[in-house]
Amino acid sequence: MSVELTPYEQYFLELVNRARLNPEEEASRYDVDLNEGLTGEEQISPEPKQPLASNETLLESARSHSQWMLENNEFSHEGVNGSTAIERAESAGYPSSFVGENIAWKGSNQEIQNMDQIIGLIDDLHKGLLTSANHRTNLLKDEYQEVGVGLYTGQFTRNGTDWNAVIANHNYGTNFDQDELFITGVVYDDINNNELYDPGEGLPEITVDVSSPDNDFTATTTTMSAGGYQVEVPPGEYEVQFTGDKLETAVTETVTVDDQNLKIDVMVNSSESQILADKITLNLEDTLDFRTAQQVESGTYISSSDVTNLYQEHEPTSLGLGIVSGAILFMVIFFLGHFFQTSPQHKKQ
């Protein structure tokens, strides 16, 4: 991908996929019932949802709308020149009109000075989306395969008050005209031993080789600067191998891709090997004691009626309802420098 996730965007993506891999556990993490505020067909199955792969055009669309909202002090699904989320995604080059959007922002009246403060704001944004019924439904929709997570930070004015804010835009999508799926994940050094990716832990330039004896398919990519990767594959059985100077030895896993995306993470500094959904134990205690005032707003673009109308044209018959996703957890000990910017004023983080 020529357009890469920043470490903060990769972190937010990891939170989204953590929720999708175990929706019920994620809801309980925030003291909310998975189907609180939802009835009938709106209700969410507790079964795992396929992990989302980062998509370059959705990322561009999400970032541009986050930037537009920040620079124009607007918070709306209607963007530049009255554009909708679908129109912005199509303008960026996404080849499907099956697009959803969640937007959220949170601000502080104190200066944002370090990485931990930005992470804390992202944690709170994720919590806000999970505890809002409509946003939770959108984030956990079975049919989505790809996402763009666009973050901007800077001064944001609402109702006459200036905030140092983080604005987030999730653009979700599925291209029903393609048969390929994604093997995706992140390679990282678990420096703080919380068994979850954090900004500054990603391992770039790790080679990911994917090959299949079933269909003679081969593909190679490298992890991006934030540690994430994605490989587009047809259904089949694959050998996935990770190699690089920052790994002491090659890490290889054999997986089967049926009708859902598959997530394979490589976490160094651990010799244990368990299912990814069972390994996620991030402590989300509020670390933002510097805040004396805050404001949160969220919105959802796609409603149940919107989804019904889109399905009339794009019936997702090939998509199942669940997936088992695993992670290889591998021991490598080394020092990794942090990737972050100390000046968040109107810059992508």
C-alpha positions as CSV (number, residue, x, y, z in Angstrom):
1,M,0.0,0.0,0.0
2,S,1.3,3.4,-0.9
3,V,-0.9,5.0,1.8
4,E,-0.1,3.5,5.2
5,L,-1.8,3.5,8.5
6,T,-0.1,5.6,11.2
7,P,0.7,3.8,14.5
8,Y,-2.4,5.4,16.0
9,E,-4.7,4.3,13.2
10,Q,-3.3,0.8,13.4
11,Y,-4.0,0.8,17.1
12,F,-7.6,1.8,16.5
13,L,-7.9,-0.9,13.9
14,E,-6.7,-3.4,16.4
15,L,-9.4,-2.3,18.9
16,V,-12.0,-2.7,16.2
17,N,-10.8,-6.2,15.3
18,R,-10.6,-7.2,18.9
19,A,-14.3,-6.3,19.2
20,R,-15.2,-8.2,16.1
21,L,-13.3,-11.3,17.1
22,N,-15.2,-11.5,20.4
23,P,-18.2,-9.1,20.5
24,E,-19.6,-10.3,23.8
25,E,-16.4,-10.0,25.7
26,E,-15.8,-6.5,24.2
27,A,-19.2,-5.4,25.3
28,S,-18.7,-6.7,28.8
29,R,-15.3,-4.9,28.9
30,Y,-17.3,-1.6,28.9
31,D,-20.2,-2.8,31.1
32,V,-22.7,-2.9,28.4
33,D,-24.9,-5.8,27.1
34,L,-24.1,-6.7,23.5
35,N,-27.7,-6.1,22.5
36,E,-28.5,-3.2,24.8
37,G,-30.8,-0.8,23.0
38,L,-31.3,-3.2,20.1
39,T,-34.4,-5.2,19.1
40,G,-35.4,-7.7,16.4
41,E,-33.1,-7.8,13.4
42,E,-30.9,-5.0,14.8
43,Q,-29.6,-7.5,17.4
44,I,-25.9,-8.6,17.1
45,S,-24.9,-12.2,17.2
46,P,-22.2,-13.1,19.8
47,E,-20.4,-15.1,17.1
48,P,-17.0,-13.8,15.9
49,K,-17.1,-11.5,12.9
50,Q,-14.5,-11.5,10.2
51,P,-11.5,-9.2,10.9
52,L,-11.3,-6.1,8.8
53,A,-8.4,-5.5,6.4
54,S,-7.2,-1.9,5.9
55,N,-8.1,-0.6,2.5
56,E,-6.1,2.3,0.9
57,T,-9.0,4.1,-0.7
58,L,-11.2,3.8,2.3
59,L,-8.3,5.1,4.4
60,E,-7.9,8.1,2.1
61,S,-11.7,8.8,2.3
62,A,-11.8,8.5,6.0
63,R,-8.7,10.8,6.5
64,S,-10.0,13.4,4.2
65,H,-13.3,13.7,6.0
66,S,-11.7,13.8,9.4
67,Q,-9.4,16.6,8.2
68,W,-12.3,18.5,6.7
69,M,-14.3,18.2,9.9
70,L,-11.3,19.4,12.0
71,E,-10.4,22.3,9.7
72,N,-14.0,23.5,9.3
73,N,-15.2,22.9,12.9
74,E,-17.9,20.6,11.6
75,F,-19.1,17.2,12.9
76,S,-21.3,15.6,10.3
77,H,-21.7,12.7,7.9
78,E,-22.3,15.3,5.3
79,G,-18.9,16.5,4.1
80,V,-17.3,18.8,1.6
81,N,-19.8,20.1,-1.0
82,G,-22.5,18.1,0.7
83,S,-20.9,14.7,0.0
84,T,-22.1,11.5,1.6
85,A,-19.8,8.7,2.9
86,I,-20.6,6.6,-0.2
87,E,-19.8,9.5,-2.5
88,R,-16.5,10.2,-0.7
89,A,-15.5,6.5,-0.9
90,E,-16.4,6.2,-4.6
91,S,-14.5,9.5,-5.3
92,A,-11.4,8.0,-3.6
93,G,-11.7,4.9,-5.9
94,Y,-13.6,2.3,-3.8
95,P,-15.4,0.0,-6.3
96,S,-18.5,-0.6,-4.2
97,S,-21.4,1.4,-2.9
98,F,-21.7,-0.9,0.2
99,V,-20.1,1.6,2.6
100,G,-20.8,2.5,6.2
101,E,-19.3,5.2,8.4
102,N,-18.9,5.9,12.1
103,I,-17.5,9.2,13.2
104,A,-16.5,10.3,16.7
105,W,-14.4,13.0,18.4
106,K,-13.1,13.7,21.8
107,G,-11.3,16.8,23.2
108,S,-9.4,18.1,26.1
109,N,-9.0,21.7,27.3
110,Q,-5.4,20.8,28.1
111,E,-2.6,20.5,25.6
112,I,-2.0,17.1,24.2
113,Q,1.7,16.6,24.8
114,N,2.5,12.9,24.5
115,M,1.6,9.5,23.0
116,D,-0.2,8.2,26.1
117,Q,-2.7,11.0,26.0
118,I,-3.5,10.4,22.4
119,I,-3.9,6.6,23.1
120,G,-6.2,7.5,26.0
121,L,-8.4,9.6,23.8
122,I,-8.5,6.8,21.2
123,D,-9.5,4.3,23.9
124,D,-12.3,6.6,25.0
125,L,-13.5,7.0,21.3
126,H,-13.6,3.2,21.0
127,K,-15.5,2.9,24.2
128,G,-18.0,5.6,23.0
129,L,-18.7,3.7,19.8
130,L,-19.1,0.3,21.6
131,T,-21.5,1.7,24.2
132,S,-23.7,3.4,21.6
133,A,-26.2,0.9,20.1
134,N,-26.2,2.2,16.5
135,H,-22.5,2.5,16.3
136,R,-21.9,-0.9,17.9
137,T,-24.2,-2.4,15.3
138,N,-22.3,-0.7,12.5
139,L,-18.8,-1.6,13.8
140,L,-19.8,-5.3,14.3
141,K,-21.7,-5.8,11.0
142,D,-21.0,-9.3,9.7
143,E,-20.8,-8.3,6.0
144,Y,-18.0,-5.7,6.2
145,Q,-14.6,-6.9,5.0
146,E,-12.5,-3.7,4.8
147,V,-12.1,-0.4,6.6
148,G,-10.3,2.9,6.5
149,V,-9.5,4.3,10.0
150,G,-8.7,8.0,9.6
151,L,-7.5,10.1,12.5
152,Y,-6.6,13.8,12.8
153,T,-5.7,15.8,15.9
154,G,-5.7,19.5,16.4
155,Q,-7.9,22.4,17.7
156,F,-11.6,21.8,17.2
157,T,-14.2,24.4,18.1
158,R,-17.7,23.4,19.1
159,N,-20.4,25.7,20.5
160,G,-17.8,28.4,21.0
161,T,-15.4,26.3,22.9
162,D,-11.9,25.3,21.7
163,W,-10.8,21.8,22.3
164,N,-7.5,19.9,21.7
165,A,-9.2,17.0,19.9
166,V,-8.9,13.7,18.2
167,I,-11.4,13.2,15.3
168,A,-11.9,9.6,14.1
169,N,-13.7,8.4,11.0
170,H,-14.3,4.7,10.2
171,N,-15.2,3.9,6.6
172,Y,-16.4,0.3,6.4
173,G,-16.9,-1.4,3.1
174,T,-17.3,-4.7,1.1
175,N,-16.8,-5.2,-2.6
176,F,-19.2,-8.0,-3.5
177,D,-17.9,-8.2,-7.1
178,Q,-14.6,-9.7,-5.9
179,D,-14.2,-13.3,-4.7
180,E,-10.9,-12.7,-3.0
181,L,-10.6,-12.4,0.8
182,F,-7.8,-11.1,3.1
183,I,-5.2,-12.6,5.3
184,T,-4.3,-9.6,7.6
185,G,-2.8,-8.8,10.9
186,V,0.0,-7.0,12.7
187,V,3.6,-7.9,13.7
188,Y,4.8,-6.2,16.9
189,D,7.1,-6.3,19.9
190,D,4.9,-6.4,23.0
191,I,7.1,-4.0,24.9
192,N,4.6,-3.3,27.7
193,N,3.6,-7.0,27.9
194,N,-0.2,-6.3,27.6
195,E,-0.5,-8.8,24.7
196,L,-2.0,-6.2,22.4
197,Y,-0.5,-3.9,19.8
198,D,0.3,-0.4,21.0
199,P,1.7,2.6,19.0
200,G,5.4,2.3,18.9
201,E,5.5,-1.5,19.0
202,G,5.0,-2.3,15.3
203,L,7.7,-4.1,13.4
204,P,8.1,-2.7,9.8
205,E,9.7,-4.5,6.8
206,I,8.9,-8.0,8.0
207,T,8.4,-10.1,4.9
208,V,5.1,-12.0,4.7
209,D,5.1,-14.9,2.1
210,V,1.8,-16.6,1.3
211,S,1.7,-19.7,-0.8
212,S,-0.9,-22.4,-1.5
213,P,-0.4,-26.0,-2.8
214,D,-4.1,-26.1,-3.8
215,N,-4.1,-23.4,-6.5
216,D,-0.4,-22.5,-7.1
217,F,-1.1,-19.1,-5.6
218,T,1.9,-17.1,-4.2
219,A,2.0,-13.6,-2.9
220,T,4.5,-11.5,-0.9
221,T,4.2,-8.3,1.0
222,T,6.0,-6.6,3.8
223,T,4.7,-5.1,7.0
224,M,4.1,-1.4,6.9
225,S,5.8,1.2,9.1
226,A,3.2,0.6,11.9
227,G,3.5,-3.2,11.7
228,G,0.3,-4.0,9.9
229,Y,-0.1,-6.0,6.6
230,Q,-2.8,-7.5,4.4
231,V,-2.7,-10.0,1.5
232,E,-5.6,-10.6,-0.9
233,V,-6.1,-14.3,-1.5
234,P,-8.7,-16.6,-3.0
235,P,-10.3,-19.3,-0.7
236,G,-7.9,-22.1,0.0
237,E,-5.3,-23.6,2.3
238,Y,-2.1,-21.5,2.7
239,E,1.3,-21.5,4.3
240,V,2.0,-18.1,5.7
241,Q,5.6,-17.3,6.6
242,F,7.1,-14.3,8.4
243,T,10.8,-13.5,8.1
244,G,13.0,-10.5,8.8
245,D,16.0,-9.2,10.6
246,K,13.9,-8.4,13.7
247,L,12.8,-12.0,14.0
248,E,15.3,-14.6,15.3
249,T,13.8,-17.2,13.0
250,A,11.1,-17.7,10.5
251,V,7.5,-18.0,11.8
252,T,5.3,-20.2,9.7
253,E,1.6,-21.0,10.1
254,T,-0.7,-23.1,7.9
255,V,-4.3,-21.8,7.7
256,T,-7.5,-22.3,5.7
257,V,-9.3,-19.3,4.2
258,D,-13.0,-20.3,3.5
259,D,-15.5,-17.4,3.1
260,Q,-14.1,-14.9,5.7
261,N,-11.0,-12.8,6.2
262,L,-8.4,-14.4,8.5
263,K,-6.2,-12.5,11.0
264,I,-2.7,-13.7,11.9
265,D,-0.7,-11.6,14.3
266,V,2.9,-12.2,15.3
267,M,3.7,-11.0,18.8
268,V,7.3,-11.2,20.0
269,N,8.4,-11.4,23.6
270,S,6.0,-14.3,24.3
271,S,6.5,-18.1,23.9
272,E,2.8,-18.9,24.4
273,S,0.5,-19.8,21.6
274,Q,-3.2,-19.3,22.0
275,I,-6.2,-18.2,19.9
276,L,-6.1,-14.4,19.4
277,A,-9.6,-13.8,20.8
278,D,-8.5,-15.4,24.1
279,K,-5.3,-13.4,24.4
280,I,-6.7,-9.9,24.3
281,T,-6.5,-8.3,27.8
282,L,-5.9,-4.6,27.4
283,N,-6.3,-2.6,30.6
284,L,-8.4,0.5,29.6
285,E,-8.1,2.3,32.9
286,D,-8.6,6.1,32.3
287,T,-5.1,7.6,32.2
288,L,-6.3,11.1,31.3
289,D,-6.2,12.7,34.7
290,F,-5.1,15.9,33.1
291,R,-8.6,16.5,31.7
292,T,-10.8,18.9,33.5
293,A,-13.4,19.2,30.7
294,Q,-14.3,17.0,27.8
295,Q,-16.9,16.6,25.1
296,V,-17.9,13.5,23.1
297,E,-20.1,13.2,20.0
298,S,-20.7,10.3,17.7
299,G,-22.7,9.5,14.6
300,T,-23.5,6.6,12.3
301,Y,-24.0,6.9,8.6
302,I,-25.7,3.6,7.6
303,S,-29.0,2.6,9.2
304,S,-30.8,-0.7,9.1
305,S,-33.1,0.6,6.3
306,D,-30.1,1.7,4.3
307,V,-28.5,-1.8,4.6
308,T,-31.7,-3.4,3.4
309,N,-31.8,-1.2,0.3
310,L,-28.2,-2.0,-0.5
311,Y,-28.7,-5.7,-0.1
312,Q,-31.3,-5.6,-2.9
313,E,-28.5,-5.0,-5.3
314,H,-25.6,-6.8,-3.4
315,E,-26.8,-9.9,-1.7
316,P,-23.8,-11.3,0.3
317,T,-24.6,-14.9,-0.3
318,S,-21.0,-16.0,-0.1
319,L,-20.3,-14.6,3.3
320,G,-20.7,-16.7,6.5
321,L,-21.3,-15.5,10.0
322,G,-18.2,-16.4,11.9
323,I,-14.5,-17.2,11.8
324,V,-11.9,-18.7,14.0
325,S,-8.8,-16.5,13.9
326,G,-5.5,-17.4,15.4
327,A,-2.2,-15.7,16.3
328,I,1.3,-17.0,16.4
329,L,3.0,-15.8,19.5
330,F,6.8,-15.9,19.2
331,M,9.7,-15.0,21.5
332,V,12.2,-12.4,20.2
333,I,13.9,-9.9,22.6
334,F,15.2,-6.6,21.3
335,F,14.8,-2.9,21.7
336,L,12.3,-1.1,19.5
337,G,12.1,2.7,19.2
338,H,8.8,4.5,19.4
339,F,6.9,6.0,16.4
340,F,5.1,9.1,17.4
341,Q,4.9,12.8,16.9
342,T,4.9,15.2,19.8
343,S,3.2,18.1,18.0
344,P,-0.4,17.0,17.1
345,Q,-1.5,20.3,15.7
346,H,-3.4,19.6,12.4
347,K,-1.3,16.5,11.6
348,K,-2.3,13.0,10.9
349,Q,-1.3,10.8,13.9
